[in-house]
Amino acid sequence: MSNNNSSNKAVVPEAKGALDRFKFEVANELGVPLTDGYNGNLTSKQNGSVGGYMVKKMIEAQERQMSSGSAGSQSGF
């Protein structure tokens, strides 16, 4: 019973470009040599650190928005 949903797709397709830029920004901050295209040479730890830090920063931004009363806005990353 497959639902055919890929976890690698943006929920909001229009955000894909911004998410990709954010991913490269985070990788650069962490010193992870992420390239556009194949990154199979990176370790799971390196890839996981990029994804984990992205989530941390997104949660922090959302918490700031919620505390300032502008929860409807989606900017701040």
mmJSON file of the N, C-alpha and C atoms, coordinates in Angstrom:
{"data_MODEL":{"atom_site":{
"group_PDB":["ATOM","ATOM","ATOM","ATOM","ATOM","ATOM","ATOM","ATOM","ATOM","ATOM","ATOM","ATOM","ATOM","ATOM","ATOM","ATOM","ATOM","ATOM","ATOM","ATOM","ATOM","ATOM","ATOM","ATOM","ATOM","ATOM","ATOM","ATOM","ATOM","ATOM","ATOM","ATOM","ATOM","ATOM","ATOM","ATOM","ATOM","ATOM","ATOM","ATOM","ATOM","ATOM","ATOM","ATOM","ATOM","ATOM","ATOM","ATOM","ATOM","ATOM","ATOM","ATOM","ATOM","ATOM","ATOM","ATOM","ATOM","ATOM","ATOM","ATOM","ATOM","ATOM","ATOM","ATOM","ATOM","ATOM","ATOM","ATOM","ATOM","ATOM","ATOM","ATOM","ATOM","ATOM","ATOM","ATOM","ATOM","ATOM","ATOM","ATOM","ATOM","ATOM","ATOM","ATOM","ATOM","ATOM","ATOM","ATOM","ATOM","ATOM","ATOM","ATOM","ATOM","ATOM","ATOM","ATOM","ATOM","ATOM","ATOM","ATOM","ATOM","ATOM","ATOM","ATOM","ATOM","ATOM","ATOM","ATOM","ATOM","ATOM","ATOM","ATOM","ATOM","ATOM","ATOM","ATOM","ATOM","ATOM","ATOM","ATOM","ATOM","ATOM","ATOM","ATOM","ATOM","ATOM","ATOM","ATOM","ATOM","ATOM","ATOM","ATOM","ATOM","ATOM","ATOM","ATOM","ATOM","ATOM","ATOM","ATOM","ATOM","ATOM","ATOM","ATOM","ATOM","ATOM","ATOM","ATOM","ATOM","ATOM","ATOM","ATOM","ATOM","ATOM","ATOM","ATOM","ATOM","ATOM","ATOM","ATOM","ATOM","ATOM","ATOM","ATOM","ATOM","ATOM","ATOM","ATOM","ATOM","ATOM","ATOM","ATOM","ATOM","ATOM","ATOM","ATOM","ATOM","ATOM","ATOM","ATOM","ATOM","ATOM","ATOM","ATOM","ATOM","ATOM","ATOM","ATOM","ATOM","ATOM","ATOM","ATOM","ATOM","ATOM","ATOM","ATOM","ATOM","ATOM","ATOM","ATOM","ATOM","ATOM","ATOM","ATOM","ATOM","ATOM","ATOM","ATOM","ATOM","ATOM","ATOM","ATOM","ATOM","ATOM","ATOM","ATOM","ATOM","ATOM","ATOM","ATOM","ATOM","ATOM","ATOM","ATOM","ATOM","ATOM","ATOM","ATOM","ATOM","ATOM","ATOM"],
"id":[1,2,3,4,5,6,7,8,9,10,11,12,13,14,15,16,17,18,19,20,21,22,23,24,25,26,27,28,29,30,31,32,33,34,35,36,37,38,39,40,41,42,43,44,45,46,47,48,49,50,51,52,53,54,55,56,57,58,59,60,61,62,63,64,65,66,67,68,69,70,71,72,73,74,75,76,77,78,79,80,81,82,83,84,85,86,87,88,89,90,91,92,93,94,95,96,97,98,99,100,101,102,103,104,105,106,107,108,109,110,111,112,113,114,115,116,117,118,119,120,121,122,123,124,125,126,127,128,129,130,131,132,133,134,135,136,137,138,139,140,141,142,143,144,145,146,147,148,149,150,151,152,153,154,155,156,157,158,159,160,161,162,163,164,165,166,167,168,169,170,171,172,173,174,175,176,177,178,179,180,181,182,183,184,185,186,187,188,189,190,191,192,193,194,195,196,197,198,199,200,201,202,203,204,205,206,207,208,209,210,211,212,213,214,215,216,217,218,219,220,221,222,223,224,225,226,227,228,229,230,231],
"type_symbol":["N","C","C","N","C","C","N","C","C","N","C","C","N","C","C","N","C","C","N","C","C","N","C","C","N","C","C","N","C","C","N","C","C","N","C","C","N","C","C","N","C","C","N","C","C","N","C","C","N","C","C","N","C","C","N","C","C","N","C","C","N","C","C","N","C","C","N","C","C","N","C","C","N","C","C","N","C","C","N","C","C","N","C","C","N","C","C","N","C","C","N","C","C","N","C","C","N","C","C","N","C","C","N","C","C","N","C","C","N","C","C","N","C","C","N","C","C","N","C","C","N","C","C","N","C","C","N","C","C","N","C","C","N","C","C","N","C","C","N","C","C","N","C","C","N","C","C","N","C","C","N","C","C","N","C","C","N","C","C","N","C","C","N","C","C","N","C","C","N","C","C","N","C","C","N","C","C","N","C","C","N","C","C","N","C","C","N","C","C","N","C","C","N","C","C","N","C","C","N","C","C","N","C","C","N","C","C","N","C","C","N","C","C","N","C","C","N","C","C","N","C","C","N","C","C","N","C","C","N","C","C"],
"label_atom_id":["N","CA","C","N","CA","C","N","CA","C","N","CA","C","N","CA","C","N","CA","C","N","CA","C","N","CA","C","N","CA","C","N","CA","C","N","CA","C","N","CA","C","N","CA","C","N","CA","C","N","CA","C","N","CA","C","N","CA","C","N","CA","C","N","CA","C","N","CA","C","N","CA","C","N","CA","C","N","CA","C","N","CA","C","N","CA","C","N","CA","C","N","CA","C","N","CA","C","N","CA","C","N","CA","C","N","CA","C","N","CA","C","N","CA","C","N","CA","C","N","CA","C","N","CA","C","N","CA","C","N","CA","C","N","CA","C","N","CA","C","N","CA","C","N","CA","C","N","CA","C","N","CA","C","N","CA","C","N","CA","C","N","CA","C","N","CA","C","N","CA","C","N","CA","C","N","CA","C","N","CA","C","N","CA","C","N","CA","C","N","CA","C","N","CA","C","N","CA","C","N","CA","C","N","CA","C","N","CA","C","N","CA","C","N","CA","C","N","CA","C","N","CA","C","N","CA","C","N","CA","C","N","CA","C","N","CA","C","N","CA","C","N","CA","C","N","CA","C","N","CA","C","N","CA","C","N","CA","C","N","CA","C","N","CA","C","N","CA","C"],
"label_alt_id":[null,null,null,null,null,null,null,null,null,null,null,null,null,null,null,null,null,null,null,null,null,null,null,null,null,null,null,null,null,null,null,null,null,null,null,null,null,null,null,null,null,null,null,null,null,null,null,null,null,null,null,null,null,null,null,null,null,null,null,null,null,null,null,null,null,null,null,null,null,null,null,null,null,null,null,null,null,null,null,null,null,null,null,null,null,null,null,null,null,null,null,null,null,null,null,null,null,null,null,null,null,null,null,null,null,null,null,null,null,null,null,null,null,null,null,null,null,null,null,null,null,null,null,null,null,null,null,null,null,null,null,null,null,null,null,null,null,null,null,null,null,null,null,null,null,null,null,null,null,null,null,null,null,null,null,null,null,null,null,null,null,null,null,null,null,null,null,null,null,null,null,null,null,null,null,null,null,null,null,null,null,null,null,null,null,null,null,null,null,null,null,null,null,null,null,null,null,null,null,null,null,null,null,null,null,null,null,null,null,null,null,null,null,null,null,null,null,null,null,null,null,null,null,null,null,null,null,null,null,null,null],
"label_comp_id":["MET","MET","MET","SER","SER","SER","ASN","ASN","ASN","ASN","ASN","ASN","ASN","ASN","ASN","SER","SER","SER","SER","SER","SER","ASN","ASN","ASN","LYS","LYS","LYS","ALA","ALA","ALA","VAL","VAL","VAL","VAL","VAL","VAL","PRO","PRO","PRO","GLU","GLU","GLU","ALA","ALA","ALA","LYS","LYS","LYS","GLY","GLY","GLY","ALA","ALA","ALA","LEU","LEU","LEU","ASP","ASP","ASP","ARG","ARG","ARG","PHE","PHE","PHE","LYS","LYS","LYS","PHE","PHE","PHE","GLU","GLU","GLU","VAL","VAL","VAL","ALA","ALA","ALA","ASN","ASN","ASN","GLU","GLU","GLU","LEU","LEU","LEU","GLY","GLY","GLY","VAL","VAL","VAL","PRO","PRO","PRO","LEU","LEU","LEU","THR","THR","THR","ASP","ASP","ASP","GLY","GLY","GLY","TYR","TYR","TYR","ASN","ASN","ASN","GLY","GLY","GLY","ASN","ASN","ASN","LEU","LEU","LEU","THR","THR","THR","SER","SER","SER","LYS","LYS","LYS","GLN","GLN","GLN","ASN","ASN","ASN","GLY","GLY","GLY","SER","SER","SER","VAL","VAL","VAL","GLY","GLY","GLY","GLY","GLY","GLY","TYR","TYR","TYR","MET","MET","MET","VAL","VAL","VAL","LYS","LYS","LYS","LYS","LYS","LYS","MET","MET","MET","ILE","ILE","ILE","GLU","GLU","GLU","ALA","ALA","ALA","GLN","GLN","GLN","GLU","GLU","GLU","ARG","ARG","ARG","GLN","GLN","GLN","MET","MET","MET","SER","SER","SER","SER","SER","SER","GLY","GLY","GLY","SER","SER","SER","ALA","ALA","ALA","GLY","GLY","GLY","SER","SER","SER","GLN","GLN","GLN","SER","SER","SER","GLY","GLY","GLY","PHE","PHE","PHE"],
"label_asym_id":["A","A","A","A","A","A","A","A","A","A","A","A","A","A","A","A","A","A","A","A","A","A","A","A","A","A","A","A","A","A","A","A","A","A","A","A","A","A","A","A","A","A","A","A","A","A","A","A","A","A","A","A","A","A","A","A","A","A","A","A","A","A","A","A","A","A","A","A","A","A","A","A","A","A","A","A","A","A","A","A","A","A","A","A","A","A","A","A","A","A","A","A","A","A","A","A","A","A","A","A","A","A","A","A","A","A","A","A","A","A","A","A","A","A","A","A","A","A","A","A","A","A","A","A","A","A","A","A","A","A","A","A","A","A","A","A","A","A","A","A","A","A","A","A","A","A","A","A","A","A","A","A","A","A","A","A","A","A","A","A","A","A","A","A","A","A","A","A","A","A","A","A","A","A","A","A","A","A","A","A","A","A","A","A","A","A","A","A","A","A","A","A","A","A","A","A","A","A","A","A","A","A","A","A","A","A","A","A","A","A","A","A","A","A","A","A","A","A","A","A","A","A","A","A","A","A","A","A","A","A","A"],
"label_entity_id":["1","1","1","1","1","1","1","1","1","1","1","1","1","1","1","1","1","1","1","1","1","1","1","1","1","1","1","1","1","1","1","1","1","1","1","1","1","1","1","1","1","1","1","1","1","1","1","1","1","1","1","1","1","1","1","1","1","1","1","1","1","1","1","1","1","1","1","1","1","1","1","1","1","1","1","1","1","1","1","1","1","1","1","1","1","1","1","1","1","1","1","1","1","1","1","1","1","1","1","1","1","1","1","1","1","1","1","1","1","1","1","1","1","1","1","1","1","1","1","1","1","1","1","1","1","1","1","1","1","1","1","1","1","1","1","1","1","1","1","1","1","1","1","1","1","1","1","1","1","1","1","1","1","1","1","1","1","1","1","1","1","1","1","1","1","1","1","1","1","1","1","1","1","1","1","1","1","1","1","1","1","1","1","1","1","1","1","1","1","1","1","1","1","1","1","1","1","1","1","1","1","1","1","1","1","1","1","1","1","1","1","1","1","1","1","1","1","1","1","1","1","1","1","1","1","1","1","1","1","1","1"],
"label_seq_id":[1,1,1,2,2,2,3,3,3,4,4,4,5,5,5,6,6,6,7,7,7,8,8,8,9,9,9,10,10,10,11,11,11,12,12,12,13,13,13,14,14,14,15,15,15,16,16,16,17,17,17,18,18,18,19,19,19,20,20,20,21,21,21,22,22,22,23,23,23,24,24,24,25,25,25,26,26,26,27,27,27,28,28,28,29,29,29,30,30,30,31,31,31,32,32,32,33,33,33,34,34,34,35,35,35,36,36,36,37,37,37,38,38,38,39,39,39,40,40,40,41,41,41,42,42,42,43,43,43,44,44,44,45,45,45,46,46,46,47,47,47,48,48,48,49,49,49,50,50,50,51,51,51,52,52,52,53,53,53,54,54,54,55,55,55,56,56,56,57,57,57,58,58,58,59,59,59,60,60,60,61,61,61,62,62,62,63,63,63,64,64,64,65,65,65,66,66,66,67,67,67,68,68,68,69,69,69,70,70,70,71,71,71,72,72,72,73,73,73,74,74,74,75,75,75,76,76,76,77,77,77],
"pdbx_PDB_ins_code":[null,null,null,null,null,null,null,null,null,null,null,null,null,null,null,null,null,null,null,null,null,null,null,null,null,null,null,null,null,null,null,null,null,null,null,null,null,null,null,null,null,null,null,null,null,null,null,null,null,null,null,null,null,null,null,null,null,null,null,null,null,null,null,null,null,null,null,null,null,null,null,null,null,null,null,null,null,null,null,null,null,null,null,null,null,null,null,null,null,null,null,null,null,null,null,null,null,null,null,null,null,null,null,null,null,null,null,null,null,null,null,null,null,null,null,null,null,null,null,null,null,null,null,null,null,null,null,null,null,null,null,null,null,null,null,null,null,null,null,null,null,null,null,null,null,null,null,null,null,null,null,null,null,null,null,null,null,null,null,null,null,null,null,null,null,null,null,null,null,null,null,null,null,null,null,null,null,null,null,null,null,null,null,null,null,null,null,null,null,null,null,null,null,null,null,null,null,null,null,null,null,null,null,null,null,null,null,null,null,null,null,null,null,null,null,null,null,null,null,null,null,null,null,null,null,null,null,null,null,null,null],
"Cartn_x":[0.841,0.0,0.892,1.335,2.226,1.436,1.866,1.183,1.928,3.053,3.83,4.258,4.386,4.884,6.376,7.135,8.574,8.875,9.706,10.07,11.098,11.536,12.543,11.931,10.619,9.949,9.495,9.637,9.185,7.662,7.124,5.677,5.134,5.877,5.529,6.567,6.212,7.192,7.896,7.211,7.814,8.973,9.075,10.136,11.4,11.376,12.513,13.815,13.78,14.987,15.548,14.662,15.095,15.661,15.05,15.55,16.924,17.119,18.432,19.498,19.176,20.139,20.453,19.417,19.586,20.493,20.297,21.116,22.591,22.883,24.271,24.853,24.029,24.475,24.869,24.034,24.307,25.544,25.645,26.812,28.091,28.046,29.21,29.558,28.542,28.769,29.426,29.031,29.542,30.834,31.255,32.469,32.286,31.057,30.769,30.865,31.713,31.927,30.798,29.625,28.449,28.562,28.256,28.284,26.898,26.683,25.42,25.483,24.692,24.731,25.032,25.872,26.184,27.049,26.633,27.393,27.612,27.713,27.892,29.217,30.134,31.434,31.371,30.265,30.122,29.624,30.015,29.58,28.151,27.53,26.194,26.234,27.318,27.463,27.474,28.204,28.255,26.878,26.234,24.908,23.899,23.968,23.05,23.244,24.496,24.745,24.133,24.169,23.559,22.047,21.417,19.966,19.532,20.262,19.916,20.033,21.088,21.276,20.229,19.834,18.758,17.476,17.136,15.922,16.02,17.172,17.359,17.13,17.72,17.571,16.133,15.451,14.057,13.158,13.4,12.608,12.87,14.12,14.446,13.746,13.753,13.109,11.603,11.001,9.561,9.215,10.032,9.793,9.883,10.851,10.957,9.704,9.216,8.009,6.807,6.69,5.553,5.6,6.785,6.895,6.66,6.88,6.652,5.234,4.444,3.053,2.85,3.882,3.74,3.836,3.092,3.159,2.694,1.955,1.489,2.562,3.625,4.705,5.621,6.147,7.008,8.46,8.849,10.239,11.024,12.292,13.092,14.195,14.399,15.477,16.687],
"Cartn_y":[-1.169,0.0,1.239,1.642,2.785,4.043,5.144,6.401,7.22,6.712,7.345,8.771,9.129,10.45,10.366,11.182,11.228,12.253,11.891,12.836,13.844,13.681,14.567,15.672,15.828,16.865,17.979,19.203,20.352,20.335,20.586,20.661,21.82,22.911,24.074,24.136,23.672,23.604,24.931,26.039,27.35,27.637,26.896,27.111,26.315,25.46,24.583,25.351,26.408,27.199,27.806,28.352,28.962,27.906,26.723,25.648,25.175,25.092,24.699,25.726,27.015,28.06,27.984,27.745,27.623,26.441,25.324,24.129,24.423,25.117,25.446,26.451,27.386,28.352,27.634,26.698,25.942,25.065,24.388,23.537,24.366,25.558,26.446,26.85,27.192,27.562,26.429,25.189,24.03,23.475,24.015,23.534,22.218,21.907,20.677,21.007,20.292,20.603,20.099,20.668,20.276,20.848,20.03,20.488,20.36,21.063,20.962,19.691,18.713,17.433,16.31,15.393,14.196,14.521,14.042,14.251,12.937,11.841,10.532,10.352,11.275,11.202,11.726,12.364,12.883,11.783,11.879,10.878,11.163,10.162,10.346,11.407,11.438,12.434,13.843,14.044,15.366,15.78,14.879,15.188,15.41,14.594,14.73,16.024,16.475,17.734,18.907,18.86,19.928,19.932,18.774,18.69,19.042,18.561,18.838,20.307,20.949,22.374,23.214,22.765,23.461,23.44,22.282,22.153,23.04,23.026,23.854,25.329,25.813,27.217,27.544,26.621,26.864,26.934,26.067,26.089,27.382,27.791,29.049,30.23,30.262,31.359,31.358,30.189,30.098,30.509,30.118,30.516,32.032,32.658,34.123,34.768,34.23,34.771,34.613,33.467,33.211,34.115,34.34,35.173,36.646,37.036,38.435,38.661,37.594,37.721,37.73,37.375,37.353,35.929,35.012,33.593,33.338,34.241,34.051,34.275,34.94,35.23,34.021,33.789,32.631,33.014,34.25,34.635,34.521,34.801,34.807,33.789,33.043,32.06,32.754],
"Cartn_z":[0.0,0.0,0.0,-1.167,-1.308,-1.621,-1.021,-1.3,-2.352,-2.858,-3.922,-3.62,-2.366,-1.997,-1.738,-2.444,-2.214,-1.139,-0.191,0.861,0.351,-0.889,-1.452,-2.313,-2.255,-3.032,-2.106,-2.581,-1.799,-1.721,-0.553,-0.373,-1.203,-1.241,-2.063,-3.187,-4.394,-5.485,-5.771,-5.558,-5.806,-4.852,-3.771,-2.779,-3.08,-4.093,-4.361,-4.568,-5.349,-5.597,-4.325,-3.502,-2.239,-1.301,-1.273,-0.414,-0.876,-2.197,-2.718,-2.352,-2.495,-2.122,-0.631,0.17,1.617,1.95,1.248,1.474,1.198,0.099,-0.225,0.764,1.229,2.239,3.531,3.97,5.192,5.01,3.869,3.613,3.664,3.091,3.117,4.548,5.349,6.752,7.529,7.214,7.94,7.341,6.204,5.561,4.83,4.446,3.702,2.21,1.459,0.042,-0.857,-0.712,-1.487,-2.894,-3.894,-5.281,-5.885,-6.982,-7.703,-8.542,-8.191,-8.88,-7.911,-8.333,-7.556,-6.346,-5.179,-3.942,-3.199,-3.941,-3.339,-2.631,-2.863,-2.197,-0.766,-0.394,0.967,1.893,3.148,4.123,4.578,5.159,5.734,6.823,7.571,8.635,8.054,6.955,6.331,5.815,5.083,4.544,5.659,6.693,7.816,8.571,8.661,9.367,8.611,7.285,6.486,6.694,6.54,6.722,8.131,9.108,10.5,10.842,10.329,10.608,9.879,8.673,7.953,8.78,9.311,10.124,11.358,12.006,13.206,12.885,11.783,11.412,11.014,10.342,9.959,11.188,12.157,13.394,14.156,14.255,14.939,14.273,12.937,12.216,12.458,12.45,12.686,14.113,15.072,16.462,16.619,15.928,15.978,15.396,14.283,13.657,14.568,15.188,16.069,17.298,17.823,19.021,18.711,17.451,17.086,16.574,16.503,16.083,14.585,13.816,12.36,11.836,12.444,12.081,10.661,10.048,8.687,7.649,8.008,7.079,6.949,5.751,5.527,5.265,5.493,5.269,6.568,6.506,7.721,7.765,6.701,6.701,6.23],
"occupancy":[1.0,1.0,1.0,1.0,1.0,1.0,1.0,1.0,1.0,1.0,1.0,1.0,1.0,1.0,1.0,1.0,1.0,1.0,1.0,1.0,1.0,1.0,1.0,1.0,1.0,1.0,1.0,1.0,1.0,1.0,1.0,1.0,1.0,1.0,1.0,1.0,1.0,1.0,1.0,1.0,1.0,1.0,1.0,1.0,1.0,1.0,1.0,1.0,1.0,1.0,1.0,1.0,1.0,1.0,1.0,1.0,1.0,1.0,1.0,1.0,1.0,1.0,1.0,1.0,1.0,1.0,1.0,1.0,1.0,1.0,1.0,1.0,1.0,1.0,1.0,1.0,1.0,1.0,1.0,1.0,1.0,1.0,1.0,1.0,1.0,1.0,1.0,1.0,1.0,1.0,1.0,1.0,1.0,1.0,1.0,1.0,1.0,1.0,1.0,1.0,1.0,1.0,1.0,1.0,1.0,1.0,1.0,1.0,1.0,1.0,1.0,1.0,1.0,1.0,1.0,1.0,1.0,1.0,1.0,1.0,1.0,1.0,1.0,1.0,1.0,1.0,1.0,1.0,1.0,1.0,1.0,1.0,1.0,1.0,1.0,1.0,1.0,1.0,1.0,1.0,1.0,1.0,1.0,1.0,1.0,1.0,1.0,1.0,1.0,1.0,1.0,1.0,1.0,1.0,1.0,1.0,1.0,1.0,1.0,1.0,1.0,1.0,1.0,1.0,1.0,1.0,1.0,1.0,1.0,1.0,1.0,1.0,1.0,1.0,1.0,1.0,1.0,1.0,1.0,1.0,1.0,1.0,1.0,1.0,1.0,1.0,1.0,1.0,1.0,1.0,1.0,1.0,1.0,1.0,1.0,1.0,1.0,1.0,1.0,1.0,1.0,1.0,1.0,1.0,1.0,1.0,1.0,1.0,1.0,1.0,1.0,1.0,1.0,1.0,1.0,1.0,1.0,1.0,1.0,1.0,1.0,1.0,1.0,1.0,1.0,1.0,1.0,1.0,1.0,1.0,1.0],
"B_iso_or_equiv":[0.0,0.0,0.0,0.0,0.0,0.0,0.0,0.0,0.0,0.0,0.0,0.0,0.0,0.0,0.0,0.0,0.0,0.0,0.0,0.0,0.0,0.0,0.0,0.0,0.0,0.0,0.0,0.0,0.0,0.0,0.0,0.0,0.0,0.0,0.0,0.0,0.0,0.0,0.0,0.0,0.0,0.0,0.0,0.0,0.0,0.0,0.0,0.0,0.0,0.0,0.0,0.0,0.0,0.0,0.0,0.0,0.0,0.0,0.0,0.0,0.0,0.0,0.0,0.0,0.0,0.0,0.0,0.0,0.0,0.0,0.0,0.0,0.0,0.0,0.0,0.0,0.0,0.0,0.0,0.0,0.0,0.0,0.0,0.0,0.0,0.0,0.0,0.0,0.0,0.0,0.0,0.0,0.0,0.0,0.0,0.0,0.0,0.0,0.0,0.0,0.0,0.0,0.0,0.0,0.0,0.0,0.0,0.0,0.0,0.0,0.0,0.0,0.0,0.0,0.0,0.0,0.0,0.0,0.0,0.0,0.0,0.0,0.0,0.0,0.0,0.0,0.0,0.0,0.0,0.0,0.0,0.0,0.0,0.0,0.0,0.0,0.0,0.0,0.0,0.0,0.0,0.0,0.0,0.0,0.0,0.0,0.0,0.0,0.0,0.0,0.0,0.0,0.0,0.0,0.0,0.0,0.0,0.0,0.0,0.0,0.0,0.0,0.0,0.0,0.0,0.0,0.0,0.0,0.0,0.0,0.0,0.0,0.0,0.0,0.0,0.0,0.0,0.0,0.0,0.0,0.0,0.0,0.0,0.0,0.0,0.0,0.0,0.0,0.0,0.0,0.0,0.0,0.0,0.0,0.0,0.0,0.0,0.0,0.0,0.0,0.0,0.0,0.0,0.0,0.0,0.0,0.0,0.0,0.0,0.0,0.0,0.0,0.0,0.0,0.0,0.0,0.0,0.0,0.0,0.0,0.0,0.0,0.0,0.0,0.0,0.0,0.0,0.0,0.0,0.0,0.0],
"pdbx_formal_charge":[null,null,null,null,null,null,null,null,null,null,null,null,null,null,null,null,null,null,null,null,null,null,null,null,null,null,null,null,null,null,null,null,null,null,null,null,null,null,null,null,null,null,null,null,null,null,null,null,null,null,null,null,null,null,null,null,null,null,null,null,null,null,null,null,null,null,null,null,null,null,null,null,null,null,null,null,null,null,null,null,null,null,null,null,null,null,null,null,null,null,null,null,null,null,null,null,null,null,null,null,null,null,null,null,null,null,null,null,null,null,null,null,null,null,null,null,null,null,null,null,null,null,null,null,null,null,null,null,null,null,null,null,null,null,null,null,null,null,null,null,null,null,null,null,null,null,null,null,null,null,null,null,null,null,null,null,null,null,null,null,null,null,null,null,null,null,null,null,null,null,null,null,null,null,null,null,null,null,null,null,null,null,null,null,null,null,null,null,null,null,null,null,null,null,null,null,null,null,null,null,null,null,null,null,null,null,null,null,null,null,null,null,null,null,null,null,null,null,null,null,null,null,null,null,null,null,null,null,null,null,null],
"auth_seq_id":[1,1,1,2,2,2,3,3,3,4,4,4,5,5,5,6,6,6,7,7,7,8,8,8,9,9,9,10,10,10,11,11,11,12,12,12,13,13,13,14,14,14,15,15,15,16,16,16,17,17,17,18,18,18,19,19,19,20,20,20,21,21,21,22,22,22,23,23,23,24,24,24,25,25,25,26,26,26,27,27,27,28,28,28,29,29,29,30,30,30,31,31,31,32,32,32,33,33,33,34,34,34,35,35,35,36,36,36,37,37,37,38,38,38,39,39,39,40,40,40,41,41,41,42,42,42,43,43,43,44,44,44,45,45,45,46,46,46,47,47,47,48,48,48,49,49,49,50,50,50,51,51,51,52,52,52,53,53,53,54,54,54,55,55,55,56,56,56,57,57,57,58,58,58,59,59,59,60,60,60,61,61,61,62,62,62,63,63,63,64,64,64,65,65,65,66,66,66,67,67,67,68,68,68,69,69,69,70,70,70,71,71,71,72,72,72,73,73,73,74,74,74,75,75,75,76,76,76,77,77,77],
"auth_comp_id":["MET","MET","MET","SER","SER","SER","ASN","ASN","ASN","ASN","ASN","ASN","ASN","ASN","ASN","SER","SER","SER","SER","SER","SER","ASN","ASN","ASN","LYS","LYS","LYS","ALA","ALA","ALA","VAL","VAL","VAL","VAL","VAL","VAL","PRO","PRO","PRO","GLU","GLU","GLU","ALA","ALA","ALA","LYS","LYS","LYS","GLY","GLY","GLY","ALA","ALA","ALA","LEU","LEU","LEU","ASP","ASP","ASP","ARG","ARG","ARG","PHE","PHE","PHE","LYS","LYS","LYS","PHE","PHE","PHE","GLU","GLU","GLU","VAL","VAL","VAL","ALA","ALA","ALA","ASN","ASN","ASN","GLU","GLU","GLU","LEU","LEU","LEU","GLY","GLY","GLY","VAL","VAL","VAL","PRO","PRO","PRO","LEU","LEU","LEU","THR","THR","THR","ASP","ASP","ASP","GLY","GLY","GLY","TYR","TYR","TYR","ASN","ASN","ASN","GLY","GLY","GLY","ASN","ASN","ASN","LEU","LEU","LEU","THR","THR","THR","SER","SER","SER","LYS","LYS","LYS","GLN","GLN","GLN","ASN","ASN","ASN","GLY","GLY","GLY","SER","SER","SER","VAL","VAL","VAL","GLY","GLY","GLY","GLY","GLY","GLY","TYR","TYR","TYR","MET","MET","MET","VAL","VAL","VAL","LYS","LYS","LYS","LYS","LYS","LYS","MET","MET","MET","ILE","ILE","ILE","GLU","GLU","GLU","ALA","ALA","ALA","GLN","GLN","GLN","GLU","GLU","GLU","ARG","ARG","ARG","GLN","GLN","GLN","MET","MET","MET","SER","SER","SER","SER","SER","SER","GLY","GLY","GLY","SER","SER","SER","ALA","ALA","ALA","GLY","GLY","GLY","SER","SER","SER","GLN","GLN","GLN","SER","SER","SER","GLY","GLY","GLY","PHE","PHE","PHE"],
"auth_asym_id":["A","A","A","A","A","A","A","A","A","A","A","A","A","A","A","A","A","A","A","A","A","A","A","A","A","A","A","A","A","A","A","A","A","A","A","A","A","A","A","A","A","A","A","A","A","A","A","A","A","A","A","A","A","A","A","A","A","A","A","A","A","A","A","A","A","A","A","A","A","A","A","A","A","A","A","A","A","A","A","A","A","A","A","A","A","A","A","A","A","A","A","A","A","A","A","A","A","A","A","A","A","A","A","A","A","A","A","A","A","A","A","A","A","A","A","A","A","A","A","A","A","A","A","A","A","A","A","A","A","A","A","A","A","A","A","A","A","A","A","A","A","A","A","A","A","A","A","A","A","A","A","A","A","A","A","A","A","A","A","A","A","A","A","A","A","A","A","A","A","A","A","A","A","A","A","A","A","A","A","A","A","A","A","A","A","A","A","A","A","A","A","A","A","A","A","A","A","A","A","A","A","A","A","A","A","A","A","A","A","A","A","A","A","A","A","A","A","A","A","A","A","A","A","A","A","A","A","A","A","A","A"],
"auth_atom_id":["N","CA","C","N","CA","C","N","CA","C","N","CA","C","N","CA","C","N","CA","C","N","CA","C","N","CA","C","N","CA","C","N","CA","C","N","CA","C","N","CA","C","N","CA","C","N","CA","C","N","CA","C","N","CA","C","N","CA","C","N","CA","C","N","CA","C","N","CA","C","N","CA","C","N","CA","C","N","CA","C","N","CA","C","N","CA","C","N","CA","C","N","CA","C","N","CA","C","N","CA","C","N","CA","C","N","CA","C","N","CA","C","N","CA","C","N","CA","C","N","CA","C","N","CA","C","N","CA","C","N","CA","C","N","CA","C","N","CA","C","N","CA","C","N","CA","C","N","CA","C","N","CA","C","N","CA","C","N","CA","C","N","CA","C","N","CA","C","N","CA","C","N","CA","C","N","CA","C","N","CA","C","N","CA","C","N","CA","C","N","CA","C","N","CA","C","N","CA","C","N","CA","C","N","CA","C","N","CA","C","N","CA","C","N","CA","C","N","CA","C","N","CA","C","N","CA","C","N","CA","C","N","CA","C","N","CA","C","N","CA","C","N","CA","C","N","CA","C","N","CA","C","N","CA","C","N","CA","C","N","CA","C","N","CA","C","N","CA","C"],
"pdbx_PDB_model_num":[1,1,1,1,1,1,1,1,1,1,1,1,1,1,1,1,1,1,1,1,1,1,1,1,1,1,1,1,1,1,1,1,1,1,1,1,1,1,1,1,1,1,1,1,1,1,1,1,1,1,1,1,1,1,1,1,1,1,1,1,1,1,1,1,1,1,1,1,1,1,1,1,1,1,1,1,1,1,1,1,1,1,1,1,1,1,1,1,1,1,1,1,1,1,1,1,1,1,1,1,1,1,1,1,1,1,1,1,1,1,1,1,1,1,1,1,1,1,1,1,1,1,1,1,1,1,1,1,1,1,1,1,1,1,1,1,1,1,1,1,1,1,1,1,1,1,1,1,1,1,1,1,1,1,1,1,1,1,1,1,1,1,1,1,1,1,1,1,1,1,1,1,1,1,1,1,1,1,1,1,1,1,1,1,1,1,1,1,1,1,1,1,1,1,1,1,1,1,1,1,1,1,1,1,1,1,1,1,1,1,1,1,1,1,1,1,1,1,1,1,1,1,1,1,1,1,1,1,1,1,1]
}}}
